[in-house]
Amino acid sequence: MEQSEIRECVKRSAQAVGVVLTDEHAYCFYKYLEHLTLWNKAINLTAIEDSKEIIVKHFTDSLTALVSVSIQHGAVLIDIGTGAGFPSIPLKIVRPDLTCELIEPNRKKVSFLTSIIGSLKLSNVSVFVGNIEDYIANPDHKLGDIVVFRALKFEPIVKHVSSILHKSGLVILYRTERLKRASTGSLSVEAETSFSLPFGYGERVISVLRHQDSVPRGTSIMEKD
């Protein structure tokens, strides 16, 4: 795909899930794709090689959170197991006001993250080398207004989330199906939104959770399609 085709595909794909991108956003995603494709030849960042599929399954998929929940201006977002930067870097491109903490144990992926953050000139983005337990043990770790994770099993991580989340904060899960329980651990499901990804690339559910003691009594799970 040529640069103009990629930029147009990025904009059309995002618009299909309700996110409107500017030409500047589309150019940033073009550079992201170019960087990702180049590095992917040397290290395993993604099993997907087709440009259109990367745009939909990684970029657009990451942006669905913006339609599912209102993220406050200037929020601190912590991305657990970010890999090649999903979903936090796409979210940061569209919402430059966010402060992002990327947690990733794989040093080769961390090298890529450092490179793409510099290439896109993203400010207020930090990369922590390690897993969530290592991050919690770091005395300088931040508390998030938003904690996100994607392509990770939730159950082994949920017990640690409270240690890095403000009491009023939210957890955003990227899943392929709805959660089967209204609560899990200390967290309660606040809302779930279903999406059909563009161009027939499958389904996505965004699950939003909150500390149970911060959910008003009588609050029910919201479901949107």
Protein Blocks (a to p, Z undefined) as FASTA:
>chain_A
ZZklmmmmmmmmmmmnopacdfklmmmmmmmmmmmmmmmmmpcfbfbfbfklmmmmmmmm
mmmmmmmpccdehiacddehklnopaklmmmmmmmmbccddddfblklmmmmmmmmmmno
pghiacdeddfklmmmpmkbccdfbdcdehiafklmmmmmmmmgcfkbccddddfbdcfb
fbehjbccfbdcddddehhiaccdddddddfklpcghiacdddZZ
